[in-house]
């Protein structure tokens, strides 16, 4: 499946093409992006996921260079030059691997909602937001992001 759209940005027409490639077993989705007409600047792609554990020891980010105490799903962070990382759900025995064809700056932050109950206001974890930021220097910007869900290997 492919989607195409465009918009005007700083006086020029920016075209965006997005192509979805889904594996036969549904465990892998690759999204291919082609952005043309964009002058120098940044392009960002946002992905929102929920592994149902905000601050659990068995649900966390596995990102090279990020300390374990900063890897909870309700943590915020910025990592430059990221090509791949994992979200681990050891409790349920699976992981989500996310890989980018180009190095990107990864911005990550939790998504919370506030609700009112008989106990007052409550802050509820809803998931994590992952934003991949790519630098554009004019011309065509092409990249892909692949998400794979897999069972964790027994150790």
C-alpha positions as CSV (number, residue, x, y, z in Angstrom):
1,X,0.0,0.0,0.0
2,X,1.3,3.5,-0.8
3,X,0.2,6.9,0.2
4,X,1.2,10.2,-1.4
5,X,0.6,13.7,-0.4
6,X,2.1,17.2,-0.5
7,X,2.1,20.5,1.1
8,X,3.7,23.9,0.7
9,X,6.6,24.7,3.0
10,X,8.6,28.0,2.8
11,X,7.3,28.7,-0.6
12,X,8.1,25.4,-2.2
13,X,6.0,22.3,-2.8
14,X,7.0,19.3,-0.7
15,X,5.9,15.9,-1.8
16,X,5.8,12.9,0.5
17,X,5.4,9.3,-0.5
18,X,4.9,6.6,2.1
19,X,4.9,2.9,1.1
20,X,4.0,0.0,3.5
21,X,5.5,-3.4,3.1
22,X,4.1,-6.1,5.5
23,X,5.7,-9.5,5.9
24,X,3.6,-12.6,5.2
25,X,3.4,-13.5,8.9
26,X,2.6,-9.9,9.9
27,X,5.5,-9.8,12.3
28,X,7.4,-7.2,10.3
29,X,6.3,-3.9,8.8
30,X,8.6,-1.7,6.8
31,X,7.6,1.8,5.9
32,X,9.5,3.5,3.1
33,X,9.6,7.3,2.8
34,X,10.5,9.5,-0.1
35,X,10.4,13.3,0.6
36,X,11.2,15.7,-2.3
37,X,11.1,19.5,-2.6
38,X,12.3,20.1,0.9
39,X,15.1,22.6,1.4
40,X,17.4,22.4,4.4
41,X,15.6,21.4,7.6
42,X,14.3,18.4,9.4
43,X,11.7,15.7,8.8
44,X,10.2,13.7,11.6
45,X,8.3,10.5,11.8
46,X,6.3,9.7,15.0
47,X,5.5,6.1,16.2
48,X,3.4,5.5,19.3
49,X,3.5,2.1,21.1
50,X,2.3,0.7,24.3
51,X,3.8,-2.3,26.2
52,X,1.5,-1.6,29.2
53,X,4.3,-0.9,31.7
54,X,5.4,2.6,32.4
55,X,8.1,1.9,35.1
56,X,8.4,-1.8,35.3
57,X,11.7,-3.6,35.5
58,X,10.6,-6.2,32.8
59,X,9.5,-3.6,30.2
60,X,12.1,-1.2,28.9
61,X,14.1,0.4,26.1
62,X,17.2,-1.4,25.0
63,X,19.2,1.4,23.4
64,X,23.0,1.4,23.1
65,X,24.5,4.0,25.4
66,X,21.3,4.5,27.5
67,X,21.8,3.5,31.2
68,X,19.3,0.9,32.6
69,X,17.9,3.5,35.1
70,X,17.1,5.8,32.2
71,X,15.5,3.0,30.0
72,X,12.0,2.7,31.6
73,X,9.2,3.3,29.1
74,X,8.0,6.4,31.0
75,X,11.5,8.0,30.6
76,X,12.4,10.8,28.2
77,X,15.5,11.0,26.1
78,X,17.3,12.1,23.0
79,X,19.8,9.9,21.1
80,X,21.7,10.9,18.0
81,X,22.8,8.6,15.2
82,X,20.4,5.8,16.1
83,X,20.1,3.0,13.5
84,X,18.2,0.4,15.7
85,X,17.0,-0.3,19.2
86,X,14.5,-2.6,21.0
87,X,11.6,-2.3,23.3
88,X,11.6,-5.3,25.6
89,X,8.7,-6.9,27.3
90,X,10.3,-9.7,29.3
91,X,7.1,-10.3,31.3
92,X,5.3,-11.5,28.1
93,X,8.4,-12.8,26.4
94,X,8.6,-10.6,23.3
95,X,10.5,-7.6,21.9
96,X,9.9,-5.0,19.3
97,X,12.9,-4.1,17.2
98,X,12.9,-0.8,15.3
99,X,15.5,-0.1,12.7
100,X,16.1,2.9,10.5
101,X,17.9,2.7,7.1
102,X,19.6,6.1,7.9
103,X,21.0,7.4,11.2
104,X,18.4,9.5,12.9
105,X,18.0,11.5,16.1
106,X,15.5,9.6,18.3
107,X,13.3,11.6,20.6
108,X,11.4,9.5,23.1
109,X,8.8,10.5,25.7
110,X,5.9,9.0,27.6
111,X,2.2,9.7,26.8
112,X,0.0,10.3,29.8
113,X,-3.6,11.2,30.2
114,X,-5.3,12.8,33.2
115,X,-8.6,11.5,34.4
116,X,-10.8,12.3,37.4
117,X,-12.1,9.6,39.6
118,X,-13.6,9.3,43.1
119,X,-10.0,9.5,44.3
120,X,-9.4,12.7,42.5
121,X,-7.2,13.4,39.5
122,X,-5.1,10.5,38.2
123,X,-2.2,10.5,35.8
124,X,-2.4,7.4,33.6
125,X,0.4,6.0,31.3
126,X,-0.9,5.5,27.8
127,X,2.3,4.5,25.9
128,X,5.5,5.9,24.5
129,X,6.1,8.2,21.6
130,X,9.1,7.7,19.4
131,X,10.1,10.5,17.0
132,X,12.8,9.8,14.3
133,X,14.3,13.1,13.1
134,X,16.2,13.2,9.8
135,X,18.2,16.1,8.4
136,X,17.3,17.3,4.9
137,X,19.8,19.2,2.9
138,X,17.7,19.7,-0.3
139,X,16.9,17.2,-3.0
140,X,15.3,13.8,-2.3
141,X,15.3,12.4,1.3
142,X,14.8,8.6,1.2
143,X,14.7,6.3,4.3
144,X,12.8,3.4,5.8
145,X,11.8,2.4,9.3
146,X,11.2,-1.3,10.0
147,X,9.4,-2.6,13.0
148,X,9.7,-6.3,13.9
149,X,7.9,-8.2,16.7
150,X,9.7,-11.4,17.9
151,X,9.7,-13.8,20.7
152,X,12.6,-13.4,23.1
153,X,15.2,-16.1,23.1
154,X,15.5,-18.2,26.3
155,X,18.8,-17.6,28.0
